Amino acid sequence: MARLKFYCDAERCIECNGCITACKNENNVPWGVNRRRVVTIKDGEKGERSLSVACMHCSDAPCAAVCPVDCFYTTDDGLVLHDKDICIGCGYCFYACPFGAPQFPEDGAFASRGKMDKCTFCAGGPEPDGSSEEYRKYGRNRLAEGKLPLCAEMCATKALLAGDANVLADIYRKRVINRAASSLRRGVDLQRTNLGGLPDASS
């Protein structure tokens, strides 16, 4: 089975927040909860970058490790999902997750805030695929329909990608190589300019 992962390319993300809107609309996400958010590093400074962040579906998920009722489970595709019928809203996963993925849907004291909510990679939950109960609790199960998460499909610059980890790694590798080659070409062109436009030795 493929291991499904997200990849966000900081060189391409333009902080349009289209991924956030797509997720909220597709999954009927509760008010006040963002399963995905865009984080900007060095805002307004040289080297500013933006990243679209959600549950990273970790191989050794800290949220699952600290859950006292074992409501988290990992699918054959490597997705970390949770069962809201088991969740007691204690918030341990909220503090354990380095990405801030699990969130309380309501204000108030811990258990009164309701069941935790987080990104499902548009894979629904433990209920039957495509059922109204599954949609009510977890949103649309696009994976059961043979589709990828809408946040990635709606990304205008293809900064956010979702799918097989091996395929994403190949895409990332090619992008890095292309950027290195482009940077090298720019460096050669700049050097020629500084030398008065001397022709290439091969010409």
Secondary structure, DSSP 8 states (H G I E B T S, - for coil): ---EEEEE-TTT-----HHHHHHHHHHT--TT--SSEEEEESTTSTT-EEEEE-----TT-HHHHH-TT--EEE-TTS-EEE-TTT-----HHHHH-TT---B-SS-SSTGGG-S-B---TTB--SS-TT-HHHHHHH--BTGGGT---HHHHT-TTS-EEEEEHHHHHHHHHHHHHHHHHHHHHHHHHHHHHHTTS---TT-
